[in-house]
Amino acid sequence: MTHSVAPRRRKLLGAMCIALAGASLGLSLGACASSTFPFIPDHYTFSRAQVQTAVARKFPFHRTVSQLFDVALTNPVVGFEPDANRVTVHVDAHVESPFLQTPVDGGFLLTSRLEYDAPSHAVVLRAPSVERVDADGQARAYQQQLQAAGAVAAAQLLDGYPIYTFKPEQLQFAGVNFEPGTITILTNGIRVQIVEK
């Protein structure tokens, strides 16, 4: 009888130790884990470098806008505006037009909000706009036209462009489906909340 009780006690003590270890692990991960599955992250964070790499794939970019402006955009530099919850992209611009005596070199500061596109499982840039036009000399007289040309080019270039595409296994576990929720721009990255569908 002693022999049959001792192994049972050892199994019970072992199970309790495993349960306590699991509970302490759950506490340490609680801040970043799903309530359904404590070992599934409740968010993903993308660094500035990751976003920079994704955006850089679209450049250089060249378009003729309204048959009046020949716009070439190069050298994108990604930034973040946490207060406005927007991503910024500064690009060098080369613009030629019959309206301009000489081609203009300058830059555009584009800003965009982020949105989750369910069909493609991607976080995409949405509704980019021209925040600022940097142009010197005679081009200043055409600032409004340059801004309009830049806005059209930005929409064609970046609207709906994915900066991160989720793999199926990142959004599904044990038969439960997850999806991105709130997207927050931080000073050094982008935080995407993961919620149960």
Secondary structure by P-SEA (a helix, b strand, c coil): caaaaaaaaaaaaaaaaaaaaaaaaaaaaccccccccccccccccccaaaaaaaaacccccccccccccbbbbcbbbbbbbccccbbbbbbbbbbbcccccbbbbbccbbbbbbbbbccccccccccccccbbbbccccccaaaaaaaaaaaaaaacccccccccccccccccccbbbbbcbbbbcccbbbbbbbcc
